Amino acid sequence: MRVYVLLLILVLAACSGYSEEVTKSGKITKIDGEMVYIDGLPLKVDDTSELEVGQNVKVTFIDTTSVEDWDPDDFEVENIEILK
């Protein structure tokens, strides 16, 4: 029984380390505080001072969960490139 419990703990611990780098391109449709909406999808951004509604951008972020939903708390923005 102990072996099964230990195996279960190891499997769950391995799953908790999920991360995936994702790149999304689109237009900024809204800026609200630290939230920037790319094609209507929100991302938390530390510095929005150089960003404007209407700009086309390419955002690289890390998805820290394997759950298939769009939750800005699950993403860590790595880079935002303003496209010309």
N, C-alpha and C positions, 0 to 999 in steps of 0.2 A: 504494500500500500504506500509506503514512504517513497518508493521509487516512482510511482505514478504521480504523486504530489510534486516531487522534485522535478520530474519531466514536464509537468504542466507549468510550473513556475518558470522553468527555463524557456519554454515555448512562448509564454506571455511576455517575458522580458525581452526576448529577441524581436517580437512584433512591435514593441514600444519604441524601437530605434528607427522607425520608418522616416525617410525623407526622400523627396524627389524634386529635382530642379525643373522648373517649368518656365517657358517663355511665352508671353502673350503680347500680341500687337493689337492696337486699336486706338480709338479716339477718346480723349478725356471728355466725359459728358457732364461731370459734376465734381466740384471740390468742396468738401465740408469739413473744416478743421483738419484733422490728420487723415481723413478718408478721401481717397481719390477714386473716382468711378471710371473704369475703363470699359466702354461699351455697356455701361449700366452695372457692371460688377465691381463691388467695393474692394479696395486694398488699403491697408494702413501704411502710411508713408511718413517717415520722420520729418522730412523737410519738403514742403510744398511750395516754397518761395519762388522757384523758377518754373513752376507748372501753371498752365492756363487752360481753361475750358476750350475745347476745339483743337488742341494740339494732338497730333498723331504721335504715339509713343510705343516703345518696345520695352516691356517690363520683364525682368528676370526675378523669379521668387522661388523660395523653397516651400514646398508643401510638406508640413510636418505630420500629417495624418493620412492614413489610407482610406478614410471615410470619403465616400463619393458625394460631397456637398460643397457648397461655396460658403465658407465661413472665414472672414478676414482674420480671425484670431488664430487660424491654422496656418497662416502664411507669413513668411519672413521675406520682405522685399530686399533683394540684393542690389538691383540696379534698375534705373529708369533712364532710357535713352530717348531724347526728343528727336523724332524723325523729321526730315525736311520734306 
